[in-house]
Amino acid sequence: MDTFETSEATGLEANVLTPEIIRELWSKTYNTHGKPDWSHIFPYYHDDLVFQDTIQRIDGKPAFIEMCNRLTARTKELNMEIVAMAQEGNTILFEWVMTMMFKKWPSTPLYGSTRLTIADDGRIIGQRDYYDLWGDIFNNIPRFGKMYRRYIKKRFG
């Protein structure tokens, strides 16, 4: 079993991850003003992490860190509000609203949820983010949002 050090940012060991600790860690990640800083949560991720969201699958902790750094570089500001959280066994689920502020475009709220899978050693080995990227972005474009929703409804629902 891999071992890892206590996070200096929280003083907590990763093998005690709970919904409360996840909420605390994520609240430190997404500032109320400025760019996100994930450095304090990286020790809580397993080297064999598999991350997946609407647009990509990332295998391994180094690639995950690179993805986080790219997102930081692309945004002017990034905020997240966790609105609900639950745990069952080694799975922690939480619902969130993330607001991304880009350099040239208006703020864009994304509504989604995250499923974290905790490995036997207590670190996060799986993270799956669920959200409607295009729908949430298109909702903020006058007239286009309505056209997009009509198209989706006609084709899929």
C-alpha positions in Angstrom: 0.0 0.0 0.0 1.3 3.4 -0.9 1.9 5.9 1.8 1.7 9.7 1.7 2.3 12.6 3.9 0.0 14.8 5.9 -1.1 17.9 3.9 0.4 21.0 5.4 -2.4 23.1 4.1 -5.0 21.3 6.3 -3.0 19.3 8.8 -5.2 16.3 8.0 -4.1 13.0 6.7 -5.6 11.9 3.4 -6.8 8.6 4.8 -9.5 10.4 6.7 -11.3 11.9 3.7 -14.9 12.6 4.6 -17.5 14.8 3.0 -16.7 17.5 5.5 -13.0 17.4 4.7 -13.7 17.4 1.0 -15.9 20.5 1.4 -13.1 22.2 3.4 -10.4 21.4 0.9 -12.5 22.4 -2.2 -13.5 25.7 -0.5 -9.8 26.6 -0.2 -9.2 25.6 -3.8 -11.7 28.0 -5.4 -11.2 31.5 -4.2 -13.8 34.1 -4.0 -11.5 36.3 -6.1 -8.7 35.1 -8.3 -7.4 31.9 -9.8 -7.9 28.5 -8.2 -5.1 26.8 -6.4 -5.2 23.0 -6.3 -1.7 22.5 -4.7 -3.1 21.7 -1.3 -5.3 18.9 -2.6 -2.9 17.2 -4.9 -1.4 15.0 -2.0 -5.0 13.6 -1.6 -4.9 12.1 -5.2 -3.5 8.7 -5.9 -0.7 8.3 -8.5 -3.0 6.0 -10.6 -5.9 8.5 -10.6 -8.4 8.3 -13.5 -10.2 11.6 -14.0 -13.0 11.9 -16.5 -15.4 14.7 -17.4 -17.6 15.7 -20.4 -14.6 16.5 -22.7 -11.7 14.3 -21.6 -10.3 11.3 -19.8 -7.0 11.8 -17.9 -4.9 8.9 -16.6 -2.4 9.5 -13.8 -1.8 12.2 -11.3 0.9 14.1 -13.3 -1.6 14.5 -16.3 -4.3 15.6 -13.9 -2.0 18.3 -12.4 -1.2 19.5 -15.9 -5.0 19.7 -16.7 -5.6 21.8 -13.6 -2.8 24.1 -14.5 -4.2 24.6 -18.0 -7.6 25.5 -16.6 -6.0 28.0 -14.2 -4.2 29.6 -17.1 -7.3 29.9 -19.2 -9.5 31.6 -16.6 -9.4 35.0 -15.0 -11.3 33.7 -12.0 -13.0 30.4 -11.0 -15.4 29.9 -8.1 -17.2 26.8 -6.9 -20.1 26.5 -4.5 -20.9 23.0 -3.2 -24.6 22.7 -2.7 -25.0 19.1 -1.6 -22.8 16.2 -0.5 -23.2 12.5 0.4 -21.0 9.5 1.0 -21.7 5.8 0.6 -18.8 3.4 1.2 -15.8 4.6 -0.7 -17.7 7.0 -2.9 -18.3 10.7 -2.2 -20.8 12.6 -4.3 -21.3 16.3 -4.4 -23.3 18.7 -6.4 -21.8 22.1 -7.3 -22.2 25.4 -9.2 -18.9 26.5 -10.8 -18.6 30.0 -12.2 -15.8 30.6 -14.7 -14.7 34.1 -15.5 -12.7 34.3 -18.7 -10.6 37.2 -19.9 -12.8 38.2 -22.8 -16.3 36.7 -22.1 -18.9 37.1 -19.4 -19.1 34.9 -16.4 -20.4 31.4 -17.1 -22.0 29.3 -14.4 -21.8 25.5 -14.9 -24.0 23.2 -12.9 -22.7 19.8 -12.2 -21.7 17.0 -9.8 -18.6 15.0 -9.0 -18.2 11.4 -7.9 -14.9 10.7 -6.0 -13.8 7.1 -5.5 -11.5 6.6 -2.6 -8.8 3.9 -2.8 -7.9 1.6 0.1 -5.1 3.8 1.1 -7.5 6.8 1.5 -6.5 8.8 -1.6 -8.8 9.7 -4.5 -8.2 7.2 -7.3 -11.2 8.1 -9.4 -12.9 11.4 -10.1 -15.8 11.7 -12.6 -17.3 15.2 -13.2 -20.8 15.4 -14.8 -22.0 18.7 -16.3 -23.6 20.1 -19.5 -20.8 22.2 -20.7 -22.3 23.5 -23.9 -25.8 24.0 -22.6 -24.6 26.1 -19.7 -22.3 28.2 -21.9 -24.9 28.6 -24.7 -27.6 29.7 -22.1 -25.5 32.9 -21.7 -25.5 33.8 -25.4 -28.6 36.0 -26.3 -31.0 34.2 -28.8 -28.5 31.4 -29.4 -29.4 29.7 -26.1 -33.0 29.4 -27.0 -32.1 28.0 -30.5 -29.8 25.5 -28.9 -32.4 24.3 -26.4 -35.0 24.0 -29.2 -32.6 21.9 -31.3 -31.7 19.6 -28.4 -35.4 19.1 -27.5 -36.3 18.3 -31.1 -33.4 15.9 -31.6 -33.2 14.2 -28.2 -36.3 14.8 -26.2 
